[in-house]
Amino acid sequence: MAERQSVRTIPTTDAIWELAPDPTKEFEHAFRDLHPIVRRLLWQRGLRDLAAIEAFIDPSYERDMHDPFFLRGMREAVERIVDASRHGEAVVIHGDYDVDGITATALLSEALLSIGIKPALYLPEREREGYGLNLSSVTRLAKEYSLAITVDCGITAREEVMHARKLGLTVIVTDHHEPPAHLPEGIVINPKQLGDPYPYKYLAGVGVAFKLAQALLRTVLPKAEAERREKWLLDLVALGSIADVVPLTFENRTLVTYGLKVLRKSPRVGLKALAKASGIALSMVNAYEVGFILAPRLNAAGRLATADMALNLVMETNPVKADEYARELSKLNATRQRLTEKITEEAIHEVTDEKVGMLTSRVLFLAKEGWPHGIVGLVASRLAERFTRPALVGGIEDGVIRGSARSIPGVNIVEFLRTIEEHFERFGGHPAAAGFTLKRGRLREFTEALHKEAARHIHADQLVKRLLLASSIDHTSLTWEVFGELESFAPFGHGNSRPLFLIENAEVLEADTMGSDGKHGRMTLRLQDKFIRGVGFRMGERMSALSEGDRLDLAVSLEKNGWNGKNSLELRVVDFKRHQAK
């Protein structure tokens, strides 16, 4: 029996584990008072001097915020909005249907109310109108309003903005997506536009909207009042920035750090109701809970219904109505989860069908009738993660394919898609994610061009999953003291990920699946005299194949489990493989 177990195959992945480089001896000596793990993490994040380390560990709102007037177009935008206020013009905010766009809409609305403008709010319907401005909505808005301000959209809407001008509607574009070669004519605020002097380029859409709000408040209101009002907007900045997966570095890190503090004591009854319906305490919320618990519920409205419900919740002042919205969003999110699982399974089956031969390509592309536009981005994300290659997934309706793309490290998906942009009706996005529309009649030539350019621009070594491990740790590091040191690096997210560690030669005491569908896994491990629980999301099949006595090397993060009010340390298992004696 023991002999058979020793040759049994332990399910593994093809991921390459890489240990991050050690700090120099000079750095180790200069910061010898710090915990060794902290020194390694600082070094790996490029924080090499005392000033940089202090700014990272202890962000300062007053010190780290850039002047909003550094942004190109800001002075013109503020002057135009103040002029609209003086003349009592009708103003509309044109947002977007995801959390970034919803929070940006709510934030700018509050700022405009503070300076005497009561704006109308417009969110497009994903299924009927698609992303951003469109000619029909611009035509309707021009009949009622003289000024429109976009948030989290508009940078690619050159034709729509030109159409608005002809109809007498001024459009101020605030956006953070990758700018095209030719921008809309008029007032544009986007730190990524060519020649913009703003020092930080990676604000979310809600971050750009916040800078506009900041500039307006500081221009119109007394200093103390402006500062008070802008700081109470930071909860929305944190919510939208985390949800949109922008890098949590430099100014974003400061915005989110302070935004989480505001969120924990936020007076917004809607967010309190959503947290309650989600089973978490808003007073103790962290970046993970924002990104994986609150944000998906807000996003569910725009994915399966209309984003207005999520916007109404964020802005609601009546606790009874807020509870109703929160319950409905939770129901929609549960439906969204079921749909995502169903369509992901269909997509995986097609990708792995040897007859189709899709895995021989360096990019995945799937499009089907009946796949909801609001779900395909989530499916693309799952495929990109599982198969380590960019994935494009679309739904087909009325001869049009509308879809989303998700990328992998090292591949800027927007730059890649620009190599075949002549095939799209429209596309745009971030380096890691994009949206696109194309006619079904061009499907064959688009597919051929896609795979041809993928072979030219995406290299084979980019299609290998790599895990960067901060350091090797043993049982002595599995303590609350070490966990506390690691938490000084929070908030964690894109650009500042929770560190992964290598644990070697851990003994499996038990392993099983968890969750109603058994998709997730859990195990109990022994390291020397230490016993600790490990959990792995979407690892149920792999973990259930383990047996008592197996010896593993694991790639893990150290996290806190607060189940039923009782805190315990646990390992979030990202990968594992059989331990090989050296």
C-alpha positions in Angstrom: 0.0 0.0 0.0 2.7 2.5 0.9 4.7 1.5 -2.2 1.7 2.2 -4.4 1.1 5.6 -2.7 4.7 6.6 -3.3 4.3 6.4 -7.1 0.8 7.8 -7.2 0.6 10.9 -9.4 -0.3 14.1 -7.5 -2.3 16.5 -9.7 -0.2 19.5 -10.6 0.1 22.4 -13.0 2.7 23.4 -15.5 3.3 26.7 -13.7 6.9 27.7 -13.2 7.8 28.8 -9.7 10.4 31.5 -9.4 12.0 32.8 -6.2 12.4 36.5 -6.2 16.0 37.8 -6.0 17.6 38.5 -2.6 18.3 42.0 -1.4 21.9 43.2 -1.5 24.0 42.9 1.7 24.1 46.7 1.9 20.3 46.9 1.9 20.0 44.1 4.4 22.5 45.9 6.7 20.9 49.4 6.3 17.5 48.0 7.3 18.6 45.3 9.7 16.0 46.4 12.3 13.2 45.3 10.0 11.8 41.7 9.9 13.7 39.7 7.2 10.5 39.0 5.2 9.7 42.8 5.3 13.1 43.6 3.9 12.7 41.1 1.1 9.3 42.5 0.1 10.5 46.1 0.2 13.4 45.2 -2.0 11.2 43.3 -4.5 8.9 46.2 -4.8 11.7 48.5 -5.7 11.6 50.4 -2.4 15.2 51.0 -1.8 15.5 54.2 0.3 13.9 55.5 3.5 11.8 58.1 1.9 10.2 55.6 -0.6 9.7 53.1 2.2 8.0 55.6 4.5 5.8 56.9 1.6 4.7 53.3 0.9 4.1 52.1 4.4 2.5 55.3 5.6 0.8 57.1 2.7 0.0 60.8 3.3 -3.0 62.4 1.7 -1.5 65.9 1.9 1.9 64.8 0.7 1.0 62.3 -2.0 -1.9 63.9 -3.8 -1.0 65.6 -7.1 -2.6 69.0 -8.0 -5.7 68.2 -10.2 -4.8 71.2 -12.4 -1.8 69.4 -13.6 -4.2 67.4 -15.8 -4.5 68.8 -19.3 -8.0 70.2 -20.0 -8.8 70.6 -16.2 -8.8 74.4 -16.2 -11.0 74.6 -19.3 -13.4 71.9 -17.8 -13.7 73.8 -14.5 -14.4 77.1 -16.2 -17.0 75.5 -18.4 -18.8 73.8 -15.5 -18.7 77.0 -13.3 -20.1 78.9 -16.2 -22.9 76.4 -16.5 -23.6 76.8 -12.8 -23.8 80.6 -13.1 -26.2 80.4 -16.1 -28.4 77.6 -14.7 -27.6 75.3 -17.6 -29.0 71.8 -17.7 -26.2 69.3 -17.1 -26.0 65.6 -17.5 -23.4 63.1 -16.3 -22.9 60.2 -18.8 -21.5 57.2 -16.9 -20.8 53.6 -17.5 -22.5 50.4 -16.3 -19.6 48.9 -14.3 -18.6 49.7 -10.7 -15.9 52.2 -11.8 -18.5 54.1 -14.0 -21.2 53.9 -11.3 -19.0 55.2 -8.5 -17.6 57.9 -10.8 -21.2 59.0 -11.7 -22.3 59.2 -8.1 -19.1 61.0 -7.0 -19.3 63.7 -9.7 -23.0 64.1 -9.0 -22.3 64.9 -5.3 -19.5 67.3 -6.2 -21.8 69.2 -8.7 -24.6 69.4 -6.1 -22.1 71.0 -3.7 -21.5 73.8 -6.2 -25.1 74.4 -7.0 -25.7 72.1 -10.0 -28.3 69.4 -9.9 -27.2 67.1 -12.7 -29.2 64.4 -14.5 -27.5 61.0 -14.5 -27.4 58.7 -17.6 -26.1 55.2 -17.6 -26.2 53.2 -20.9 -27.8 49.8 -21.0 -25.2 47.2 -21.8 -27.4 44.9 -24.0 -29.2 47.7 -25.9 -26.6 50.4 -26.2 -23.2 48.9 -25.4 -20.3 50.7 -23.9 -19.9 54.5 -23.9 -21.5 57.2 -25.9 -23.6 56.3 -29.0 -25.2 58.5 -31.6 -28.8 57.9 -30.6 -28.3 58.6 -26.9 -26.3 61.8 -27.8 -29.2 62.9 -30.0 -31.7 62.4 -27.1 -29.5 64.1 -24.5 -28.9 67.2 -26.8 -32.7 67.9 -26.7 -32.6 68.4 -22.9 -29.1 69.4 -21.9 -26.4 71.9 -23.0 -23.5 70.3 -21.1 -22.6 66.6 -20.8 -19.7 65.3 -18.7 -18.6 61.7 -19.3 -17.0 59.6 -16.7 -15.1 56.4 -17.3 -15.9 56.6 -21.1 -15.7 58.9 -24.1 -12.0 58.8 -25.1 -12.8 56.8 -28.3 -16.1 58.6 -29.0 -14.7 61.1 -31.6 -17.7 60.8 -33.9 -20.3 61.0 -31.1 -18.7 64.1 -29.6 -18.6 65.7 -33.0 -22.3 64.9 -33.4 -23.1 66.4 -30.0 -21.3 69.7 -30.9 -23.4 70.0 -34.1 -26.5 69.6 -31.9 -25.3 72.3 -29.5 -24.3 69.9 -26.7 -20.9 70.5 -25.2 -19.2 67.3 -24.0 -16.4 67.2 -21.4 -14.7 63.9 -21.6 -13.2 62.4 -18.5 -11.7 58.9 -19.0 -8.8 56.7 -18.2 -8.8 54.2 -21.0 -6.1 54.0 -23.6 -6.5 57.0 -25.9 -6.7 56.4 -29.7 -4.5 58.3 -32.2 -7.2 60.9 -32.7 -9.0 62.2 -29.6 -12.5 63.7 -29.5 -12.4 67.4 -30.3 -13.0 69.7 -27.3 -12.3 69.3 -23.6 -10.6 66.0 -22.7 -9.3 64.9 -19.3 -7.3 61.7 -19.4 -3.8 61.4 -17.8 -2.8 59.0 -20.6 -3.4 61.4 -23.5 -0.2 62.3 -25.4 1.8 65.0 -23.7 -0.3 65.2 -20.5 2.0 66.4 -17.7 0.1 64.7 -14.9 2.7 62.7 -12.9 0.5 59.5 -12.4 -1.0 57.8 -15.4 -3.0 54.9 -13.8 -6.0 56.5 -12.2 -9.3 54.6 -12.5 -12.3 56.4 -14.1 -13.5 57.3 -10.7 -10.0 58.6 -9.9 -10.2 61.0 -12.8 -13.7 62.0 -11.8 -12.4 62.7 -8.3 -9.7 65.0 -9.6 -12.3 67.0 -11.5 -14.4 67.1 -8.3 -11.4 68.1 -6.3 -10.6 71.0 -8.8 -14.2 72.2 -8.8 -14.6 72.1 -5.0 -11.3 73.9 -4.5 -12.3 76.5 -7.0 -15.8 77.3 -5.8 -15.8 76.5 -2.0 -13.8 77.8 0.9 -10.7 75.7 1.5 -11.8 74.0 4.7 -15.2 73.1 3.2 -13.7 71.9 -0.1 -11.3 69.6 1.7 -14.0 68.2 4.0 -16.3 67.4 1.1 -13.6 65.9 -1.1 -12.4 63.5 1.6 -15.9 62.1 2.1 -15.9 61.2 -1.6 -12.9 58.9 -1.1 -15.0 55.8 -0.2 -16.3 55.8 -3.8 -12.8 56.3 -5.2 -11.7 53.2 -3.3 -14.7 51.1 -4.4 -14.3 52.0 -8.0 -10.5 51.8 -8.2 -10.4 48.3 -6.5 -13.2 47.0 -8.7 -11.5 48.2 -11.9 -8.2 46.5 -10.9 -6.0 49.5 -11.5 -2.5 49.4 -10.0 -2.5 50.1 -6.3 0.7 52.0 -6.5 1.7 55.6 -5.7 -1.4 58.0 -5.9 -3.8 55.1 -6.3 -2.4 53.5 -3.2 -3.0 56.7 -1.2 -6.5 57.1 -2.6 -7.5 53.6 -1.8 -5.8 53.6 1.7 -7.7 56.6 2.7 -10.8 55.6 0.8 -11.0 52.3 2.8 -10.8 54.3 6.0 -13.8 56.5 4.8 -15.7 53.4 3.6 -15.4 51.8 7.0 -17.3 54.7 8.6 -19.3 55.7 5.5 -22.7 57.2 6.1 -24.0 55.8 2.9 -27.0 53.6 3.9 -26.8 51.8 0.5 -23.3 50.5 1.0 -24.2 49.6 4.6 -27.2 47.6 3.3 -25.1 45.9 0.6 -22.4 44.9 3.2 -25.1 43.5 5.5 -26.7 41.5 2.7 -23.2 40.2 1.7 -22.5 39.0 5.2 -19.6 41.3 6.0 -19.0 44.2 8.3 -18.5 47.5 6.5 -16.7 48.8 9.5 -13.9 46.3 9.0 -13.9 46.0 5.2 -10.7 45.5 3.3 -9.6 45.6 -0.4 -10.3 41.8 -0.9 -13.9 42.1 0.4 -14.5 45.2 -1.8 -13.1 43.5 -4.9 -14.6 40.0 -4.5 -17.8 40.5 -2.4 -19.2 44.1 -2.8 -18.1 44.9 -6.4 -19.5 41.8 -8.0 -22.9 42.5 -6.5 -22.8 46.1 -7.9 -21.6 44.8 -11.3 -24.4 42.3 -11.4 -26.9 45.0 -12.1 -25.2 46.2 -15.3 -24.4 42.6 -16.4 -27.9 41.2 -16.2 -30.3 44.1 -15.8 -29.6 47.8 -15.8 -26.9 49.6 -13.8 -29.4 52.1 -12.5 -30.2 49.7 -9.7 -26.6 49.8 -8.5 -26.4 53.5 -8.9 -29.6 54.0 -6.9 -28.2 51.8 -4.1 -25.0 53.8 -3.9 -27.0 57.1 -3.7 -30.0 55.9 -1.6 -30.7 57.7 1.7 -33.7 55.6 2.7 -32.7 52.5 4.7 -35.8 50.5 3.7 -35.2 51.1 -0.1 -31.5 50.5 0.4 -32.2 47.0 1.9 -34.5 46.2 -1.1 -31.8 47.2 -3.6 -29.2 45.2 -1.7 -31.3 42.0 -1.6 -32.1 42.4 -5.3 -28.4 42.9 -6.2 -27.5 39.8 -4.2 -30.1 37.8 -6.1 -28.8 39.1 -9.4 -25.3 38.2 -8.4 -26.3 34.6 -7.6 -27.8 34.4 -11.0 -24.6 35.9 -12.5 -22.5 33.3 -10.8 -24.6 30.4 -12.1 -24.5 31.8 -15.7 -20.8 32.4 -15.5 -20.1 28.8 -14.3 -22.4 27.4 -17.1 -20.9 29.4 -19.9 -17.3 28.9 -18.6 -17.8 25.1 -18.7 -19.1 25.3 -22.2 -16.2 27.4 -23.3 -13.6 25.1 -21.6 -15.1 22.1 -23.3 -14.7 23.9 -26.7 -11.2 25.0 -25.9 -10.1 21.5 -24.9 -11.8 19.7 -27.8 -8.9 18.2 -29.6 -10.9 18.2 -32.9 -11.1 22.0 -32.7 -7.4 22.3 -31.9 -7.8 25.7 -30.2 -4.9 25.2 -27.8 -2.4 25.2 -30.6 -3.1 28.9 -31.0 -1.5 31.7 -28.9 -4.9 33.4 -28.4 -8.4 32.0 -27.7 -11.4 33.3 -29.5 -15.0 32.0 -28.9 -18.3 33.6 -29.8 -21.8 32.0 -29.6 -25.4 32.8 -29.8 -27.0 33.1 -26.4 -24.0 34.1 -24.5 -25.0 37.3 -22.6 -22.8 40.3 -23.2 -22.6 41.0 -19.5 -21.0 37.6 -18.8 -18.5 37.1 -21.5 -15.8 39.3 -19.9 -15.9 37.0 -16.8 -15.6 34.0 -19.0 -12.7 35.5 -20.9 -10.9 36.1 -17.5 -11.4 32.5 -16.5 -10.1 31.2 -19.8 -7.0 33.5 -19.7 -6.2 32.4 -16.2 -6.7 28.7 -16.9 -5.0 28.4 -20.2 -2.4 31.2 -19.8 -3.1 33.0 -23.1 -5.2 36.0 -24.1 -8.9 35.2 -24.5 -11.6 36.9 -26.5 -15.2 35.8 -25.8 -18.3 37.2 -27.4 -22.0 36.9 -27.7 -23.7 36.9 -31.1 -27.0 38.7 -31.6 -28.6 40.2 -34.7 -25.4 39.6 -36.8 -23.2 41.4 -34.3 -20.5 40.0 -32.0 -20.0 42.0 -28.9 -17.4 40.7 -26.5 -14.6 41.2 -24.1 -10.9 40.4 -24.1 -8.7 39.5 -21.1 -4.9 39.3 -21.3 -2.0 37.7 -19.5 1.2 39.3 -18.0 3.4 40.8 -20.7 0.7 41.2 -23.4 -0.9 44.6 -23.8 -4.2 43.5 -25.2 -5.1 47.0 -26.5 -1.8 47.3 -28.4 -2.3 43.7 -29.7 -5.9 44.4 -30.9 -4.7 47.6 -32.7 -2.8 45.3 -35.1 -6.2 44.1 -36.4 -8.3 47.2 -35.7 -9.6 47.5 -39.2 -11.8 44.4 -38.5 -13.6 46.0 -35.5 -16.7 48.2 -35.5 -15.2 49.6 -32.3 -12.8 48.5 -29.5 -11.0 50.0 -26.5 -9.8 49.3 -23.0 -6.8 48.8 -20.8 -3.6 46.8 -21.3 -5.2 43.9 -19.4 -8.8 44.1 -20.6 -10.8 45.4 -23.6 -14.2 45.4 -25.2 -14.9 45.0 -28.9 -17.7 44.9 -31.5 -17.5 43.3 -34.9 -19.9 42.2 -37.6 -20.5 38.5 -37.9 -20.0 38.7 -41.6 -16.3 39.5 -41.0 -15.8 36.5 -38.6 -13.7 34.4 -40.9 -11.3 37.1 -41.9 -11.1 38.5 -38.3 -10.3 35.0 -37.0 -7.5 34.5 -39.6 -6.0 37.9 -38.8 -6.3 37.4 -35.1 -4.3 34.1 -35.1 -1.8 35.4 -37.6 -1.0 38.5 -35.5 -0.9 36.4 -32.4 1.7 34.2 -33.9 3.8 37.3 -34.7 3.3 39.2 -31.5 2.8 36.7 -28.7 5.8 34.6 -27.8 5.7 31.0 -26.6 7.4 31.8 -23.4 4.6 34.2 -22.5 2.1 31.3 -22.5 3.7 29.7 -19.5 2.2 30.5 -16.1 4.8 31.9 -13.7 4.5 32.3 -10.0 6.9 34.8 -8.4 7.5 33.7 -4.8 8.8 36.3 -2.3 10.7 33.8 -0.2 10.8 30.4 1.3 9.2 30.2 4.8 8.9 27.5 7.4 6.7 26.8 10.4 8.3 29.6 12.5 6.9 32.2 10.1 3.3 31.1 10.5 2.5 33.6 13.3 0.3 36.5 13.9 3.4 38.7 14.3 4.5 37.9 10.7 0.9 38.3 9.4 0.9 41.8 11.0 4.1 42.7 9.3 2.7 41.6 6.0 -0.5 43.7 6.5 1.6 46.8 6.5 1.9 46.3 2.7 -1.9 46.4 2.3 -4.1 47.4 0.5 -3.3 44.5 -1.8 -4.3 44.4 -5.4 -3.0 44.8 -9.0 0.5 46.2 -8.9 0.8 45.4 -5.2 -0.3 41.8 -4.9 -0.4 39.8 -1.7 3.0 38.1 -1.5 3.3 34.4 -2.3 5.7 32.2 -0.3 7.2 28.8 -0.8 6.5 26.2 1.9 8.5 23.0 1.4 7.9 19.4 2.6 4.5 19.9 4.3 2.7 16.8 5.4 -0.9 16.3 4.3 -3.1 15.2 7.2 -6.4 15.5 5.4 -7.7 17.0 2.1 -11.2 17.3 0.6 -13.5 19.5 -1.4 -15.5 22.4 0.0 -18.5 24.4 -1.2 -21.8 23.3 -2.4 -20.5 22.3 -5.8 -17.2 20.9 -4.6 -15.2 23.2 -6.8 -13.0 24.5 -4.0 -10.5 22.5 -1.9 -9.2 22.5 1.7 -6.5 20.6 3.5 -4.9 20.4 6.9 -1.1 20.4 6.9 1.7 19.7 9.4 4.9 21.6 9.3 7.2 20.4 12.1 5.1 21.1 15.2 2.7 23.5 13.5 -0.8 22.5 12.2 -2.5 24.9 9.7 -5.4 24.8 7.3 -5.0 25.5 3.6 -7.7 26.5 1.1 -7.6 26.6 -2.6 -10.2 28.2 -4.8 -11.2 26.1 -7.9 -8.8 23.4 -6.6 -11.4 21.0 -5.4 -10.5 18.2 -7.9 -6.8 18.5 -7.3 -7.0 18.6 -3.5 -9.5 15.7 -3.2 -7.0 13.5 -5.0 -4.5 13.9 -2.2 -4.0 11.4 0.6 -2.9 11.4 4.1 0.9 11.4 4.4 1.5 13.1 1.0 4.5 15.5 1.2 4.0 18.7 -0.7 5.7 21.9 -1.7 3.2 24.7 -1.9 2.9 28.3 -3.2 0.8 30.1 -0.7 -0.2 33.4 0.8 -0.7 33.9 4.6 -4.2 35.1 5.4 -6.7 35.6 8.2 -9.9 33.6 8.4 -12.6 35.3 10.5 -15.3 32.7 10.2 -18.0 33.0 12.9 -16.1 35.8 14.6 -13.1 33.5 15.4 -9.8 34.5 13.9 -7.3 32.0 12.7 -4.3 32.0 10.3 -4.7 30.0 7.2 -2.9 29.4 3.9 -4.4 30.5 0.6 -3.0 27.8 -1.7 -2.2 28.9 -5.2 -0.4 25.8 -6.4 1.2 22.7 -5.0 3.3 19.8 -6.2 5.0 16.7 -4.7 8.0 17.4 -2.6 11.2 16.1 -4.1 14.0 15.3 -1.6 17.1 17.2 -2.4 
